[in-house]
Amino acid sequence: MTEIILNGVSTEQLVNLIDERTQKALEKLKNELNSQKANDDLLTRKEACEFLKINSSTLYHWNNKGKVTAYGIGNRRYYKRSELLESLILKK
C-alpha cells in the first residue's frame, strides 16, 4: 500500500480540497448526462441489452412490468438511452 504524507496541510484544508474536487467531478458528470439527454439516442433491442448488460428476455420482462419504455415502428422496438439510465435504481 502506498502512503501519502501531507506536510503543512490541516485536516480542514484537506477536507475542503476533497470537497471541491468532488463537487467539480459531480458537475462534470451532470453536464455530460444532460448533454446525452439532449442527444437522445434510440437503441435497438440488441443495443439496449448490450448497454444494460442483460439478455433479451430480461428486457422483455422489464418492458411488460413497465420498468423500461419501448417505442415501436412496425415490428421494431427502440429504447431511449436517457430513459434506460433513468430506470436504473440505486441499491444500498
HUCOR-V539388 format. One record per backbone hydrogen bond with DSSP energy under -1.0 kcal/mol. CO is the residue of the C=O (numbers start at 1). NH is the residue of the N-H. E is the energy in kcal/mol with one decimal. If there is no record, write none. Layout:
co-><CO	CO>
nh-><NH	NH>
e-><E	E>
This chain:
co-><10	11	12	13	14	15	16	17	18	19	20	21	22	23	24	25	26	27	28	29	30	31	32	33	34	35	41	43	44	45	46	47	48	49	49	55	56	57	58	59	60	61	62	62	71	73	76	78	79	80	81	82	83>
nh-><14	15	16	17	18	19	20	21	22	23	24	25	26	27	28	29	30	31	32	33	34	35	36	37	38	39	81	79	48	49	50	51	52	53	54	59	60	61	62	63	64	65	67	68	78	76	73	71	43	84	85	86	87>
e-><-2.2	-2.4	-2.4	-2.4	-2.5	-2.5	-2.6	-2.2	-2.4	-2.4	-2.2	-2.2	-2.5	-2.4	-2.2	-2.3	-2.6	-2.5	-2.1	-2.4	-2.4	-2.1	-1.7	-1.7	-1.8	-1.6	-2.3	-2.4	-2.7	-2.5	-2.3	-2.6	-2.4	-1.2	-2.0	-1.8	-2.3	-2.3	-2.7	-2.1	-2.1	-2.1	-2.2	-1.0	-3.3	-1.9	-1.8	-3.1	-3.2	-2.0	-2.1	-2.1	-1.6>
